[in-house]
Amino acid sequence: MPEAILTILKFCFLALLYLFLLRVIRVVYVEIGGRGRLVGGKAAKAAAPASGSSRRRWNRNGALVLRVVAPPELKGQAWEITDVLTVGRAAGCQLSFPDDTYISQMHARIVKRDDAVFVEDLGSTNGTYLNREKVTHEMPVQRGDQIQIGRTVLELSK
């Protein structure tokens, strides 16, 4: 083989190698890049209860509620499960935890059908766990069960 062709092949290989490395760096940046973002002109904080009133009403009407049991700085926050809740770091999630870097942008989905609740992992990097068992498909959640998403632990209660 002529030396000119070998040189061209070397440069092509190097170009592909650099493209691969850039792709890996981009994926890592996207996963980590959500930390410290500004959302709506204010620094992104831990997730706040959806609709603001679920925390006050859940004991009275017997609704199914997800409440944070860990980490301590988020403990006590609660969300009423009415239909579908998406969990992640993205601002568009109903349960957004932008400071937990172990949570993917779109990490998990919690669905209420009839009177049953199900959890499903959305292809997250670090996985979703139901009572310390990795969620590999849509799994039913019972009252008292704990769902771990990143460093955040949620518990289903009525």
C-alpha angles and dihedrals in degrees: 000000000000116000092236091062091049090052091051090049090051091053091047090051091049091049091052091047092053092047090052092050092048089052092051091048091049092052091049091047092051091050094048099030096082092075115103096007122154114240118192092345094303129093111267111254133186116296118287123212113278112251089005095244104071091089092059099043107040098089094051103050100034093238121162110261136188113212130183115245097171146067098040095229090061098036114130099029110129140187129197112231108226104152124326128356121189117204125204147097095277116106090233093065118102088225105039120181103177095170096056103088092187089068118085122229090258103018111158145350126224114198132189115206117177101319096329127096125209133188125208130182114229097211095285122179098235099031135234121264130205110198089340092307117118114248108232098162137007105307130188117247121211129201108282094024118133124223117199117203112173107315092332120099119198126191127204114228140155 
